[in-house]
């Protein structure tokens, strides 16, 4: 099977290398890699889709013809880790609903009340603290980028976000 993943024909310079890749076989291998990292099938599919899109967009940067399998698998692995990190952040704030079982009407009300508790806790924060959390978790910006936008040192942002998460966790567990 790996032989089928290699380029099917040699390319002349300037020809798009990705045009001759066996995308179906790449997808199968990438999905296997994403499933090794992620337990949720939907997340694995999403990671593979994003990885293949990234590979296609930057295929001209690939150094060696015929080595696309390892390259695309590395992109897939990194994308799966990003997905895992996003899932963890959603769990920290209680907004991850992907693993919840289907609920009846009464159980849905409980989940809605939990979500409202999170929003109420966020509204009680100082405006600058809420802004830091929104930049980091709603807009999914990196801590260095949050620090740049907030005009604060990166270390200060890291410490404040850590303390804010702790306060929110404490407030929501009461």
C-alpha angles and dihedrals in degrees: 000000000000090000089061090056093064121093110284096215135017114258132228114228112278095028115122105254093201092062091077099041117117095243094180093057091043090053092052092051092044092050090053090052093047091050089056089062103031128051097197114083092209091054091048091052091048092049092050092048091051093044094051091048091051091047092050093048094051100033090118088065094059109116105207129038112233095028097090095112096066092039094051092043089055090050089049093049092050092047091050090052090051090051090050091051091050090050091051092051091051090051091051090057096038094242098115108110099159095097097043116112120242108280136213121232094272094050091048089059090056091052090049091052090051090053091049089051090056092050092048090051090051092050090055091061125096113268094249092049092050089049091054091051093047093050092048102041109018096041092031094226123163119253093249090053091047089051091050093050094044093046092235133124113267092239090055091052092049093051094045093049090049092051092044092053089051093050092048092048090050093046093049094047092057 
